[in-house]
Amino acid sequence: MELILLSSIDFLMKPILSQHKGSFTYMGSCSRDKVYSYYHQASVFVLPSIGDGFSCVIPEAMASALPVITTTNNGASDLVDKGLNGYIVPIRSPERIAEK
């Protein structure tokens, strides 16, 4: 299993992520075509958002036939049918993400 992080990382998260160096691959920001190629290589899409109005990456991942794991604080979580196309977990709950 491999964890790939795409997009920018908030400066507050960098010290936390540095504690787990080697546990993931950070790709940074990339083109939309590259994002879609990662969707097609993935087996699951995880967006553990603490707060997000409506994250367009959720329907994008679903359109690529990926099951989605996201939080209750993401407006796009309304698109997820539990067990059918993904799961909704509470915020700040890495154990629940890992469980799913």
N, C-alpha and C positions, 0 to 999 in steps of 0.2 A: 504494500500500500504506500502511496506517495501523496503528500500534501503539497499542492502548488498554490501560492498566493499571487494573485494578480491585482494590479492597481497600486495607488499610492498608499503609504502607511502613515498614519498620524504619528507625529513626533513623540507623543506620549506612549505609544505602543512599542517604539523601537527598543527601549531598555528591556521590556518584558520579552519581546521576541528574541533579543540577543541571548537570553538565558536558555533558549531552546534551539540555538544554532545547530544546524545539521539535521533537525527534525522535519524541515520543510525546504522547499525551493521557492525563492522569491523572484518573480519575473518582472515586477514593476508594472508600469503602464505599458500597454501594447495596443496595436491596431485592432480594430473590430474584427478583421479577418483572422488575426491570430487568436483572439478571444474565442471565436467560433471554432477554431481548430482545437483549442483546449476543451471546449464543451464536448466535441465529438470523441475525444480521447478519454474523457472522464467517466466514472461510474456513478458519481453523486455530486450534487452541487450544494454547498453549505454557505449560508449567509447569516452568521450569528449576530445580527444587528441589534444594538441596544435601542436605537430609535431611527426610524426611516419612514418618511411619508408613504412613498410607493416606489419600490426599487424595481426598475425595469429589467434588471438582470434575472429576476425570478421568472417572468414569462419567457425571456430569451432562453434560459436553461431548460425550461419545460418544453419549449418548441424544439429543442435538441434532444428530446426524450430522456432528459435526466431527472431522476427523482430529486426532490428539493428538501433540504432541511433548513428551516429558518425559524425566527422567533415570533412571539406574539406581538412584538413592537414593530412589525414591518407591515405596512398597508397591503403589500402584495401577498401576505399570508392568507388572505381571503381566497386566493386562487388555488390553494393547496387542499386537496381532499385527503385526509388522514389515511395513510396506508395504501392509497391508490396511486398518487403521484408525489407523495412526500410526507413530511411530518413537521409539526409546529412544536417547538420546545420553548421553555421559559428563558428569559434573558439570563446571562451570566451562569449558564448551566453546561459546562463542557462535558460533564458526565452524561447528561441526557443526549447531547449530540453524539457522543461516542456510542451510546446505547442504541441509537437509531441506525 
